Amino acid sequence: MNTEKAVAFNSHFPSIHRMDSELLHNDTFEQALADYFYLIDKNYPEKGALKLVGDRYRLIREFRTILYRGVSSKANSMQRARRLVNIPENKLIIDGYNVLLTLLNYRLGHFVFICTDSICRDAGALFGKIHREKFFTDCLVMLIEYLCDFKEVHFEIYLDSPVTFSTEHKYQMEELINNRKLQGNVNVVHSADIALEKHSDGILATSDSAIIDHCPNNIIDIPRYIIEKQYKSEIFNLNDKLNSILKKYE
């Protein structure tokens, strides 16, 4: 397949997602968000806190996912946010499927949001499964087009081999990279997490909190940049939502 012809950007995503509207006007979720943050900030176990709060407020699965993926302690949130940069410099290390699946979730209409640590994540729960291969190819192209803005930066993209068609995705990306004469490589490895953690230099492109907390590198949020630029979309900000709720209790 010629990936040059594969991209067909679709801009008819509403500026306010269905879930955005529900969260903006949902008193139950606000109470759950405040309670869950209180427990997490006091270092209660995440899964136990999620079950306690989720069951108490009878939250649907998507709301529980937003809490679990979106809320960190104040200390962890600030520590991660301080390391965020807007522009990659010299070397960029990319958690391939982590970035691509966030973009794919957005393309599929799933909820994407800014977390308390100021990093963009999704509530799509694809778990490494690629749905709608055509849309996924669009996401590959968007990632490579993003890299075209930084042609002096060398990058390494890591793809997890257990993901179906990972080798084919590597070939697609290499075709795009070669056509644009970019300075980068695509690597299929058993675990992208382990590969990323071995890089003590360079800027990491991932939203995986375990990797971020384990590595000293600065972080760049590629999905947020692409979504805001490509779709002219304002992503729902859970951090702003939480801060507005906490002010009510001051």
C-alpha positions as CSV (number, residue, x, y, z in Angstrom):
1,M,0.0,0.0,0.0
2,N,1.2,3.5,-0.9
3,T,1.0,5.4,2.4
4,E,1.4,8.7,0.6
5,K,-2.2,8.2,-0.6
6,A,-3.5,6.8,2.6
7,V,-4.1,10.0,4.6
8,A,-7.5,11.6,4.4
9,F,-7.7,13.9,7.4
10,N,-11.2,14.2,8.8
11,S,-11.9,17.5,10.5
12,H,-15.6,17.0,11.4
13,F,-15.0,16.2,15.1
14,P,-17.1,18.6,17.2
15,S,-15.2,21.1,19.3
16,I,-17.2,19.8,22.3
17,H,-17.1,16.1,22.6
18,R,-20.2,14.3,24.1
19,M,-18.1,13.3,27.1
20,D,-16.8,16.9,27.5
21,S,-20.4,18.1,27.9
22,E,-21.3,15.3,30.3
23,L,-18.3,16.2,32.5
24,L,-18.8,19.9,32.4
25,H,-22.3,19.5,33.8
26,N,-22.1,16.4,36.0
27,D,-22.3,17.0,39.8
28,T,-21.8,13.3,40.6
29,F,-18.5,13.2,38.6
30,E,-17.3,16.4,40.3
31,Q,-17.8,14.8,43.7
32,A,-16.1,11.6,42.6
33,L,-13.2,13.5,41.1
34,A,-12.7,15.4,44.4
35,D,-12.9,12.3,46.5
36,Y,-10.6,10.3,44.3
37,F,-8.0,13.0,44.2
38,Y,-8.1,13.3,48.0
39,L,-7.4,9.6,48.3
40,I,-4.6,9.5,45.7
41,D,-3.0,12.6,47.2
42,K,-2.9,10.7,50.5
43,N,-1.1,7.8,48.8
44,Y,-4.1,5.4,48.9
45,P,-3.7,2.5,46.4
46,E,-5.1,3.5,43.1
47,K,-7.2,0.5,42.3
48,G,-8.7,0.4,45.8
49,A,-9.5,4.1,45.7
50,L,-11.0,3.7,42.2
51,K,-13.3,0.9,43.3
52,L,-14.3,2.7,46.4
53,V,-15.1,6.0,44.7
54,G,-16.5,4.3,41.5
55,D,-18.9,2.1,43.4
56,R,-20.0,4.9,45.8
57,Y,-21.0,7.1,42.9
58,R,-22.0,4.3,40.5
59,L,-19.7,5.6,37.8
60,I,-19.8,4.2,34.3
61,R,-16.7,2.5,33.0
62,E,-15.5,5.5,31.0
63,F,-15.7,7.8,34.0
64,R,-13.7,5.3,36.0
65,T,-11.1,5.2,33.3
66,I,-10.8,9.0,33.3
67,L,-10.2,9.0,37.0
68,Y,-7.7,6.2,36.9
69,R,-5.7,7.5,33.9
70,G,-6.2,11.2,34.6
71,V,-5.6,11.9,38.3
72,S,-2.3,11.8,40.0
73,S,-1.1,13.2,43.4
74,K,-0.3,16.9,43.5
75,A,3.4,16.1,43.9
76,N,3.6,13.7,41.0
77,S,1.5,16.0,38.8
78,M,3.8,18.9,39.4
79,Q,7.0,16.8,39.0
80,R,5.9,15.5,35.5
81,A,4.5,18.9,34.4
82,R,7.8,20.6,35.1
83,R,9.5,18.3,32.6
84,L,7.2,18.9,29.7
85,V,8.8,20.7,26.7
86,N,7.2,22.0,23.6
87,I,10.0,21.5,21.1
88,P,12.2,18.4,20.7
89,E,15.9,19.1,20.7
90,N,18.7,17.0,19.2
91,K,17.2,13.5,20.0
92,L,13.6,12.3,20.3
93,I,12.7,8.9,21.7
94,I,9.1,8.0,20.7
95,D,6.8,5.4,22.4
96,G,5.3,4.5,19.1
97,Y,2.0,2.8,19.9
98,N,1.5,4.9,23.0
99,V,1.4,8.0,20.8
100,L,-0.4,6.4,17.9
101,L,-3.2,4.9,19.9
102,T,-4.0,8.2,21.6
103,L,-4.4,9.7,18.1
104,L,-6.4,6.7,17.0
105,N,-8.7,7.0,19.9
106,Y,-9.4,10.6,19.0
107,R,-10.0,9.6,15.4
108,L,-12.5,7.0,16.6
109,G,-14.3,9.6,18.6
110,H,-13.2,8.3,22.0
111,F,-12.6,10.7,24.9
112,V,-9.2,12.4,25.0
113,F,-8.3,14.7,27.8
114,I,-5.6,16.6,29.6
115,C,-4.7,15.0,32.9
116,T,-3.7,16.5,36.3
117,D,-0.1,16.2,35.2
118,S,-0.8,18.3,32.1
119,I,-0.3,15.3,29.8
120,C,-2.8,14.2,27.1
121,R,-4.3,10.7,27.6
122,D,-7.4,8.8,26.4
123,A,-10.2,6.8,27.8
124,G,-10.5,4.5,24.8
125,A,-9.1,1.4,26.4
126,L,-7.8,-0.2,23.2
127,F,-5.1,-2.1,25.1
128,G,-2.8,-2.3,22.1
129,K,-5.5,-3.5,19.7
130,I,-5.6,-1.7,16.4
131,H,-9.2,-0.9,15.3
132,R,-10.0,0.6,11.9
133,E,-6.6,0.1,10.2
134,K,-7.4,2.9,7.7
135,F,-7.7,5.4,10.5
136,F,-4.6,4.0,12.1
137,T,-2.7,4.7,8.8
138,D,-3.9,8.2,9.0
139,C,-2.3,8.5,12.5
140,L,1.0,7.1,11.2
141,V,1.0,9.9,8.6
142,M,0.2,12.5,11.2
143,L,3.1,11.5,13.4
144,I,5.5,11.6,10.5
145,E,4.2,14.9,9.3
146,Y,4.8,16.2,12.9
147,L,8.4,15.1,12.7
148,C,8.8,17.0,9.4
149,D,8.6,20.2,11.4
150,F,11.9,19.2,13.1
151,K,14.1,17.8,10.4
152,E,17.3,18.5,12.3
153,V,16.2,16.2,15.2
154,H,17.2,12.6,15.2
155,F,14.5,10.3,16.4
156,E,14.0,6.7,17.4
157,I,10.5,5.2,17.2
158,Y,9.9,2.0,19.2
159,L,7.0,-0.4,18.4
160,D,6.0,-3.4,20.5
161,S,6.3,-6.6,18.6
162,P,3.3,-8.3,20.3
163,V,1.0,-5.8,18.6
164,T,-0.6,-7.2,15.5
165,F,1.0,-6.0,12.2
166,S,3.8,-4.2,14.0
167,T,6.3,-5.2,11.3
168,E,3.9,-3.9,8.6
169,H,3.6,-0.6,10.6
170,K,7.4,-0.3,10.7
171,Y,7.6,-0.6,6.9
172,Q,4.8,1.9,6.4
173,M,6.6,4.4,8.6
174,E,10.0,3.8,7.1
175,E,8.5,4.5,3.6
176,L,7.2,7.9,4.9
177,I,10.5,8.7,6.7
178,N,12.6,7.9,3.6
179,N,10.4,9.9,1.3
180,R,10.7,12.9,3.5
181,K,14.4,12.4,4.1
182,L,14.1,12.5,7.9
183,Q,16.7,11.5,10.4
184,G,15.2,8.6,12.2
185,N,14.7,4.9,12.7
186,V,11.7,2.6,13.5
187,N,12.5,-0.3,15.8
188,V,10.2,-3.3,16.5
189,V,11.1,-4.6,20.0
190,H,9.5,-6.9,22.5
191,S,8.9,-4.1,24.9
192,A,9.0,-0.5,24.0
193,D,8.8,0.4,27.7
194,I,12.2,-1.3,28.4
195,A,13.7,0.2,25.3
196,L,12.7,3.7,26.3
197,E,13.9,3.3,29.8
198,K,17.4,2.6,28.5
199,H,17.7,6.1,27.0
200,S,19.2,8.5,29.5
201,D,19.5,11.2,26.8
202,G,17.0,12.7,24.5
203,I,13.4,13.8,25.0
204,L,10.8,11.1,25.5
205,A,7.4,11.1,23.7
206,T,5.1,9.0,25.9
207,S,2.2,9.4,28.3
208,D,3.1,6.3,30.2
209,S,3.4,7.5,33.8
210,A,5.5,4.5,34.8
211,I,8.1,5.3,32.1
212,I,8.0,9.0,32.9
213,D,8.5,8.5,36.6
214,H,11.3,6.0,36.0
215,C,13.3,8.2,33.6
216,P,15.0,11.6,34.2
217,N,14.4,12.8,30.6
218,N,12.2,15.7,29.7
219,I,8.8,14.8,28.1
220,I,7.0,16.0,25.0
221,D,3.3,15.5,24.4
222,I,3.0,14.8,20.7
223,P,-0.7,13.7,20.6
224,R,-1.8,17.0,22.2
225,Y,0.2,19.0,19.7
226,I,-1.2,17.1,16.7
227,I,-4.8,17.2,17.9
228,E,-4.8,20.9,18.7
229,K,-3.0,21.8,15.5
230,Q,-4.6,19.4,13.0
231,Y,-8.2,19.5,14.3
232,K,-8.1,23.0,15.9
233,S,-9.6,21.3,18.9
234,E,-9.6,22.4,22.5
235,I,-9.0,19.2,24.6
236,F,-11.0,18.8,27.8
237,N,-8.7,19.8,30.7
238,L,-9.3,17.6,33.8
239,N,-6.7,19.6,35.7
240,D,-8.7,22.8,35.3
241,K,-11.8,21.0,36.2
242,L,-10.3,19.6,39.4
243,N,-8.8,23.0,40.4
244,S,-12.2,24.7,40.0
245,I,-13.8,22.0,42.2
246,L,-11.2,22.3,44.9
247,K,-11.7,26.1,45.0
248,K,-15.2,25.5,46.2
249,Y,-13.9,23.8,49.3
250,E,-11.4,26.5,50.2
